[in-house]
Amino acid sequence: MINEIHNEGFSMDYDFLASSIAVELRRAQILAEKKFESVFGRDLLPGHLTVLVLIQNNSGSTQSAIARAAGLDRSSLVPLLKNFEERGFITRRKAENDARSNVMEITEGGAIFITEHKPKIIELEKFVETKLGKEKYNSLINLLQDFQKIVE
């Protein structure tokens, strides 16, 4: 078993965690977020864009459905939605069939925001695909999707 993880020119002994999927996923997520931030700054986080795209492509969905699809709990989604409303990216209204639920729709401003950022997102994905190679990139996507199904 490999006990060391090499990191920026040094290595640390992680003992039994060196081969932990959870540790590697977390480290990969942190690095991916840093790369994302280097392109977009703190104004846009990967999870934020995911929520906007889900709202755009699933117009009229409830907050609960969007939260589930984005892997968030409702309590962390609500402040984000409020921010999107304040920025003019979405509208929220009561669901016709359930007054306890809100449904959301993207606004023209939200659609423009997504359109403006989409090329950079695609460029970031292409960067990773180029570095890994198409086969490894596709394998990584498939493995992560399989992993999510296992731990759901």
FENWOMO-V559683 format. One record per residue. RES is the residue in one letter. SS is DSSP state (h for helix, s for strand, l for the rest). OMEGA is omega in whole degrees, -180 to 180 (NA if undefined). NEAR is the number of other ideal C-beta (glycine too) atoms within 12 Angstrom. Layout:
RES,SS,OMEGA,NEAR
RES,SS,OMEGA,NEAR
This chain:
M,l,177,11
I,l,-178,15
N,l,-176,15
E,s,172,15
I,s,-179,21
H,s,-168,14
N,s,174,16
E,l,175,9
G,l,176,6
F,s,178,9
S,s,-180,13
M,s,178,16
D,s,-180,15
Y,l,-180,21
D,h,-176,14
F,h,179,12
L,h,-179,19
A,h,179,21
S,h,-179,15
S,l,177,17
I,h,-178,18
A,h,180,16
V,h,-179,19
E,h,177,22
L,h,-179,18
R,h,179,16
R,h,179,22
A,h,179,21
Q,h,179,19
I,h,-180,16
L,h,178,17
A,h,179,24
E,h,177,22
K,h,179,18
K,h,178,21
F,h,-180,29
E,h,179,18
S,h,179,15
V,h,-172,24
F,h,-175,24
G,h,-177,12
R,h,-178,12
D,h,-178,15
L,l,177,31
L,l,-177,25
P,h,-180,26
G,h,179,23
H,h,-180,34
L,h,178,32
T,h,-180,26
V,h,179,39
L,h,-179,40
V,h,177,30
L,h,178,34
I,h,-179,39
Q,h,-174,30
N,h,-179,19
N,l,-176,23
S,l,179,21
G,l,178,25
S,l,178,29
T,s,176,30
Q,h,-180,38
S,h,-180,23
A,h,179,24
I,h,179,39
A,h,180,27
R,h,-178,18
A,h,-179,21
A,h,-179,28
G,l,-180,19
L,l,170,24
D,l,-175,15
R,h,-176,20
S,h,177,12
S,h,178,20
L,h,-174,34
V,h,179,21
P,h,178,17
L,h,179,33
L,h,177,36
K,h,177,17
N,h,179,21
F,h,178,34
E,h,-179,25
E,h,180,16
R,l,178,21
G,l,-178,16
F,l,-178,33
I,s,168,39
T,s,175,23
R,s,175,28
R,s,178,18
K,s,176,16
A,l,-179,19
E,l,-176,11
N,l,-179,10
D,l,-176,14
A,l,179,11
R,l,-177,12
S,l,173,21
N,s,172,29
V,s,-175,27
M,s,175,37
E,s,179,29
I,s,175,33
T,l,176,23
E,h,178,15
G,h,177,21
G,h,179,34
A,h,178,22
I,h,179,17
F,h,179,29
I,h,-179,30
T,h,-180,19
E,h,-176,18
H,h,-177,29
K,h,180,20
P,h,179,14
K,h,178,23
I,h,180,27
I,h,178,16
E,h,177,17
L,h,179,26
E,h,179,24
K,h,177,15
F,h,-180,18
V,h,180,23
E,h,179,19
T,h,-179,13
K,h,-179,14
L,h,-169,17
G,l,-175,12
K,h,-177,15
E,h,179,11
K,h,179,15
Y,h,179,19
N,h,177,16
S,h,179,15
L,h,178,23
I,h,-179,18
N,h,179,14
L,h,179,18
L,h,177,21
Q,h,177,14
D,h,-180,14
F,h,179,17
Q,h,179,15
K,h,-179,10
I,h,-173,10
V,h,179,12
E,l,NA,9
